[in-house]
Amino acid sequence: MFEKNGNDLLTYIHDYQMKKILYLLVAAVTITACSKKSDSTGGGTTPIPPIPPVTTLLQLPAGWKLSSTLGLTFPTGIQVYQFDTTYMGRTTKAFCVAFDSRNTNLEFKPVMAATATTPTAFYNAEPGVVYACINGGFFSGNQSFSTVKYNNTVSAPNVKALTRTFNGNNTSYFPTRAAFGVNSTGAPSAAWIYHVGTGNDLIYSYPIPSPNALNVAPQAIPT
């Protein structure tokens, strides 16, 4: 039954579409005529003002560009850059989020969970408006090996000791490790640090890391 009436149905749709196209053409001609008449009396279209260029927060190497789609709803002081080109012979896609740490409307906040949690879960659980969420630091299972400090509270210290084999024996090494942070004035800093003493609140920074190396006797505990 459907096959029998199929040609009639297609013809009807075809005829209808042709009529629709004719109607559109007539409408287009009418609009054009009205537009020309308006121009003859001194009218015209209002020119669209040019879009001012966006000042970028930082300059990145060749291949990086300010994203035209990501971060469109971001406020002033935070931007998204993307890298989508060939690097060392391979197609590479990468993203970078930059923000002005002096902007008091933005907060750079480290968070930690008691159990293994994905960045998406962190993002969804965080109250307020979240613009970006990235994984940071080293961890194993439910334990963080990197310093997590927020509002003067240390949630996790940098790992204080690692066990490595030296002369056939399990030996403790005491590494200084890198830390990055932003203080209350918005000034960023990075340093080699160690949590000195039995607690975790006394954090010392050093100009260079402790020169520990595999198959070499461990350096002294940092003080």
C-alpha positions in Angstrom: 0.0 0.0 0.0 2.8 2.4 0.9 4.7 1.6 -2.2 1.7 2.2 -4.4 1.1 5.7 -3.2 4.8 6.5 -2.8 5.1 8.3 -6.1 2.0 10.4 -5.4 3.4 11.3 -2.0 6.8 12.2 -3.4 5.2 14.3 -6.2 3.1 16.1 -3.6 6.1 16.9 -1.5 8.1 17.9 -4.5 5.3 20.2 -5.7 5.0 21.7 -2.3 8.7 22.3 -2.0 8.7 24.0 -5.4 5.8 26.3 -4.3 7.6 27.0 -1.1 10.7 28.0 -3.0 8.7 30.3 -5.2 7.1 31.9 -2.2 10.6 32.5 -0.7 11.8 34.0 -4.0 8.9 36.3 -4.2 9.4 37.4 -0.6 13.1 38.0 -1.3 12.3 40.1 -4.3 9.8 42.1 -2.3 12.3 42.7 0.5 15.0 43.7 -2.0 12.7 46.2 -3.6 11.8 47.7 -0.3 15.4 48.0 0.6 16.2 49.8 -2.6 13.3 52.2 -2.1 14.6 52.9 1.4 18.0 53.7 0.1 16.6 56.1 -2.5 15.2 58.3 0.3 18.6 58.6 2.1 18.3 55.6 4.4 20.7 52.7 4.8 21.9 50.0 7.0 23.7 50.8 10.2 27.4 49.7 10.0 28.4 47.0 12.5 31.1 48.3 14.8 34.3 46.3 14.7 35.0 43.9 17.6 37.9 45.1 19.6 40.8 42.7 19.9 41.1 40.8 23.2 44.2 41.5 25.3 45.7 38.1 26.2 47.0 37.4 29.7 50.2 35.8 28.5 52.2 35.1 25.4 52.7 31.4 24.5 55.0 29.8 21.9 54.0 29.4 18.3 51.1 27.1 17.8 49.1 28.3 20.8 46.1 30.6 20.3 43.3 32.1 22.4 40.3 29.8 22.1 37.4 31.2 20.2 34.9 28.8 21.8 36.1 27.7 25.2 35.8 30.2 27.9 33.4 32.5 26.1 31.4 33.0 29.4 34.5 33.4 31.5 34.8 36.8 33.4 37.7 39.2 32.9 40.9 37.8 34.3 40.7 34.1 33.1 41.3 32.8 29.6 41.6 29.5 27.7 44.3 28.8 25.1 44.5 25.8 22.8 47.2 24.1 20.9 46.1 22.0 17.9 48.9 21.5 15.4 51.9 19.3 14.7 54.6 19.0 17.3 57.7 16.9 16.6 55.9 15.2 13.7 52.8 14.3 15.6 49.4 15.9 15.8 49.0 17.3 19.3 46.0 18.8 21.1 46.6 20.6 24.4 44.8 23.3 26.5 46.0 26.0 28.9 44.0 28.0 31.4 45.5 31.3 32.5 44.2 33.6 35.2 45.2 36.8 36.9 46.0 35.8 40.5 45.6 39.4 41.6 41.9 39.3 40.6 40.1 39.0 43.9 37.0 37.7 42.2 38.9 34.5 41.3 40.1 31.9 43.7 42.9 29.3 43.2 41.9 26.5 45.5 43.5 23.1 46.2 41.2 20.4 47.4 41.7 16.8 48.5 39.3 13.9 49.0 39.6 11.0 51.5 39.2 8.5 48.7 40.3 8.4 45.0 38.2 11.0 43.2 38.1 12.1 39.6 38.5 15.8 38.5 34.9 15.7 37.2 33.6 14.6 40.6 35.6 17.4 42.3 34.2 19.9 39.8 30.6 18.8 40.4 31.0 18.8 44.2 32.5 22.2 44.5 30.0 24.9 45.4 29.7 28.1 43.4 30.8 28.7 39.8 33.9 26.6 38.8 35.8 27.7 35.7 38.4 25.0 35.6 39.5 21.9 37.4 42.8 20.0 36.9 44.5 17.0 38.5 47.6 18.1 40.5 50.4 16.5 42.4 51.5 12.9 43.0 49.3 10.3 44.8 49.0 6.6 45.4 45.7 5.0 46.2 44.0 7.3 48.7 47.3 9.0 49.8 48.7 12.3 48.5 52.4 12.5 48.1 52.3 16.3 47.5 51.7 19.2 49.8 48.1 20.4 50.0 47.7 23.6 52.0 44.8 26.0 52.0 44.0 28.9 54.4 47.0 27.9 56.6 45.7 24.3 57.0 48.0 21.5 55.7 45.8 18.7 54.5 48.7 16.6 53.2 52.5 17.0 53.4 55.1 16.3 50.7 56.3 12.8 51.2 59.1 13.0 53.8 60.9 9.8 53.0 61.2 7.3 50.2 62.7 3.8 50.4 65.2 2.8 47.8 67.8 0.0 47.5 71.3 1.0 48.3 74.2 -1.5 48.7 71.5 -4.3 48.7 69.6 -2.8 51.6 66.3 -0.8 51.9 67.4 2.7 52.6 65.5 5.9 53.4 65.9 9.0 51.3 64.6 12.4 52.3 63.6 14.4 49.1 63.0 18.1 48.8 60.1 18.4 46.3 58.6 21.3 44.3 55.6 23.2 45.5 53.5 25.9 43.9 51.2 28.3 45.6 49.5 31.7 45.6 49.6 33.9 48.8 46.9 36.1 50.2 47.9 39.1 48.0 47.7 37.0 44.8 51.5 36.6 44.3 52.5 33.2 42.9 55.6 31.4 43.9 57.4 28.1 43.5 60.1 26.5 45.6 61.8 23.3 46.7 60.4 22.5 50.1 60.5 20.0 53.0 58.3 19.7 56.1 60.9 20.0 58.9 60.4 18.2 62.2 57.8 15.8 63.4 54.8 17.8 62.3 53.7 19.1 58.9 53.2 22.8 59.6 56.8 23.9 59.5 57.7 24.2 55.9 61.2 25.3 54.7 62.1 26.3 51.2 65.4 25.9 49.5 67.0 27.4 46.4 68.0 24.0 45.0 66.7 20.5 45.6 68.6 18.1 47.9 71.0 16.2 45.5 69.7 12.7 46.2 70.4 10.1 43.5 69.9 6.4 43.0 72.7 4.1 43.9 74.3 6.9 45.9 74.2 7.3 49.7 71.2 9.4 50.8 71.6 13.1 51.7 71.0 14.2 55.3 67.4 15.0 56.4 66.8 18.7 55.4 66.8 21.2 58.3 
